[in-house]
Amino acid sequence: MKKLVYCDETTDIVGPGVEMIDTLVSGGKFITRTNPGCWGNMITPKIRSWHEVGKPVGVEGAEVGDAVAIKIENINVLSRATSSGTDEAQSDYFESDPGIDSYCPNCGTKNPDTYLDGTGENAVKCKNCDSPVVPFKMPHGYTMYFDRKREFGITIDENLSSEISKNADKYSNLTPEGMQHSINAFAKHDMPGVPARVIPMVGNIGTVPAMDMPSSHNAGDFAQFLLGAKHEFACTEDELDNRTDAHMDVNEVREGAVVIAPVKTKGAGVYIGDVHAMQGDGEIAGHTTDIAAEVEVTVDLIKNLNNLGPIILPNIEDLTPLTKPYTASEREKINKDAQSIGLDNIEDEMYPIQMIGSGADLNSAAADGLNKLAELLDYSLDEVKNRVTINGDISIGRAPGVVNITMLTPISKLENINLADLVKEHYNN
């Protein structure tokens, strides 16, 4: 067991069948150098997922029913440029899922090895027969260049994107052991001159599911594609409960935030991937600025929490006015007013927690998260709905089916599930 584990190895599949790279003691640091998610993987047919993520690390003493608190200490943006945009799957190049069971229609090779020949959407060629293999096209896309301090990105024009595409891997800063082609090879330039702040966040972070599945499909919406599929990762509706919803795409998951992930496999298997340079709520284009990054986290074991999905403790500046903890002066006023009307039992010490919900659509995701919150805190579902309405909110993590439900929670409830100290430390620092 180690106090520090470094990982620069990647995997497309997560689950109990994937060997963990090492074992970390509770309270130890885990540093992952990870390649971009989404587009680079989507144009690399041998990758059986829409993400290659860092390989998982075990946590000493972690058993099914426990949880791990993953505090994000640092996100170091390594890419100098990236490309993204909307997607359009090409049915001639896959059977069930363009990101899992793609094939070359010319020679019939499943998940063929490929190489880049030139630039543009037909640059990916099958090593077996030299034909283009194009599981996805990008109807509208852009290439974004980052300043040296990684404070801003700006989308670039045809000339600059063409220059970057000639050294695509270099600008993506892919790891030598990585599997993907750089999406910078597409040289997309449909909306030049648009600046954006760099606020990096982690889209896929948590623990491995209780069954092997593509890393990108470890969520209730993407997992729908596994139902009745014609590949080796097909599963039933009941088997979807094996997921851990690590693929959240919730933009509050950034430096300073804490992810409390459920343990569904012995050892937990903490893994990290799919870092974005920035992302608005909902990731409505389906994809955003995927980057190579080095992510440093601290991992603490929490025994017997039995949380059914991830819980997030966001940075206080990412909370809405209704969900921020009450200040000392606010609590004094609340107690004074309550006493004036003869009310003694006041929930004046309350802290926000976010529960992730996921499902086939946003309504299903909200229902999933509300039910998980009710079970975690031993409230009725109706009470959770009322509390979230007056002391919380529901935000879209990702369309079509991930939400983050925030609720100010009485300290007594947090004490009952042994989260009070962690939550108070996070918000009072």
BELFENGI-V758901 format. One line per field, one symbol per residue. ss: DSSP state (H for helix, E for strand, L for the rest). psi: psi as a letter, one per 30 degrees, with the letter a starting at -180 (. if undefined). burial: b if it has 16 or more other ideal C-beta (glycine too) atoms within 10 Angstrom, else e. A space follows every 10 residues. Layout:
ss: ???
psi: ???
burial: ???
This chain:
ss: LEEEEEELLE ELEELLLLLL LLEEEEEEEE EEEELLELHH HHLLLLLLLL ELEELLEEEL LLLLLLEEEE EEEEEEELLL EEEEELLEEL HHHELLLLLL LEELLLLLLE LLLEEELLLL LLLEEELLLL LELLLEELLL EEEEEELLLL LEEEELLHHH HHHHHLLHHH HHLLLLLLLL LLHHHHLLLL LLLLEEELLL EEEEEEELLL LLEEHHHLLL LHHHHHELLL LLLLELLHHH HHLLLLELLL LLLELLLEEE EELLLLLLLE EEEEEELLLL LELLLLLLLE ELEEEEEEEE EELLLLLLLL EEELLHHHLL HHHLLLLHHH HHHHHHHHHH LLLLLLLLLE EEEEEEEELL LHHHHHHHHH HHHHHHHLLL HHHHHHHHHH HEEEEEEELL LEEEEEEEEE HHHHHHLLLH HHHHHHHHL
psi: klfkkkkgkl lfkkaffkkk fakklkflkk kkjkllacee efgjffkhlf kklkllklkk fklkfalkjj kjekjjkfkf llklalljkj ffgleekffe hlljfefgkk hlkllkjall fgfjkkfegg lkjiekljek llkkkklefh fllkklaeee eeeeffheee ffhkkeglfl lkffffhkhf ilgjlkkjik lkfjkblklg lklkefgilf efffffjglg lfgklleeff fflgheiehk ffiakflkkj kkjgkkfeik lkahkkelkl kfhffflaik lklkkklkkk kjkhehkflk kkjlkeffkl efgkkkleee eeeeeeeeef ggkejkifjk kklkkkklae leeeeeeeee eeeeeefhll eeeeeeeeef halkljekkf hklkjkkkkk eeeeefghfe eeeeeeff.
burial: eeeebbbbeb bbbbbbebeb bbbbbbebbb bbbbbbbbbb bbbbbbbbbb bbbbbbbbbb ebeeebbbbb bbeebebbbb bbbbbebebb eebbebbbbb bbbbbeeebe bbebebeebe bebbbbeeee bbbbbbbbee bbbbbbeeeb eebbbbeeeb beebbeebbe bbbbbeebbb bbbbbbbbbe eeeeebebeb bbbbbbbbbb bbbbbbbbbb bbbbbbeebe bebbbeeebb ebbbbbbbbb bbbbbbbbbb bbbbbebbbb bbbbbbbbbe bbbebebbbb bbbbbbbbbb bbeebebbbb bbbbeeebbe eebbbbeeee eeeeeeeeee eeeeeeeeeb bbbbbbbbbb ebebbbebbb bbbbebbebe eeebeebbee bbbbbbbbbb bbbbbbbbbb bebbeebebb ebbbebbee
